[in-house]
Amino acid sequence: MSSDWKPLWRKIKQWHESGHSMALATVVDTWGASPRPVGSYMLLNDRGEIEGSVSGGCIEGAVIEAAQETMANGVPQLLDFEASNDRAWEVGLSCGGRVRVLVESMTTKIDFIPQVLEATEALELITDCQTGHTILATPQSATDKSYLREEQGHDRFHHILAQPLHVIVIGAVHITQAMMKIADSLDLAVTIIDPRGRFATAERFPGRTMVSDWPDEYLTRHPITGSTAVITLSHDPKLDDPALEIALTSPCFYIAALGSRKTQAARQDRLRAKGFTEQQIDRIHGPAGLDIGAKTPAEIALSIMAQLVDIYHNGTAL
């Protein structure tokens, strides 16, 4: 779930400042057993240096050849590899898989470097696959996914440059400790908020971003974006409720609260009394996590993180 486009653009900036010409190959469409998701990239320069990949190695040779042509003539190429055509067998694409790769010169995108690297919200690069013309826009949602679509007779790739996901956890409890291992494997940035000093210690959470403020104080100073998830685990309404109240008026993509169904019902009543609508209250996933029969802190942490991933990719919980 990591957003690796900023390292890519830092590399583009570095190579551009060194005077190199470049071509960018991006996976723009997949079907079946594709080795890499849409948005995966491979950046090449005129010295033969390469960053990233667009497959497990099976189509790289053909893509590199096309990139060298595009660097020389500036003409973009939309390459198709699928198990039913000769070229797929030539490059070794997995049976049943299909990949479409856009190869383009970076010349038309160089002017976007400052805006992309300084961005604090999601961006959208819309590229005409036939002409290479690109515009920079703002996506409708921070969790929109990249896609290829025919528009006015041309294939256009809408590449969503999402900000790295930020998980805000209220409560430095045992479940939070278990969540950290999963968050690390998903490359998620995590902030743990707990004003109770005996819980929020460096010994219990080594190397973590810890905040000892009250949740509403922190969240007021640090606005929540569409790339944020808010998870309340303290089991203390004095900590959890103020955080939920702020989250419910924000664009965050995931809100979850620990507790039984009885606890959730009482929480909903408190929020109704504060004037929140049913539509707002329904944004809270409570009890937090997928219903997998979780009992231990590690199992509960797994169920919550699995639900977060599901919501991020699919928009609704299983």
Order of alpha helices (4+ residues) and beta strands (2+ residues): alpha-beta-beta-beta-alpha-beta-alpha-beta-alpha-beta-beta-beta-beta-beta-alpha-beta-beta-alpha-beta-alpha-beta-alpha-alpha-beta-alpha
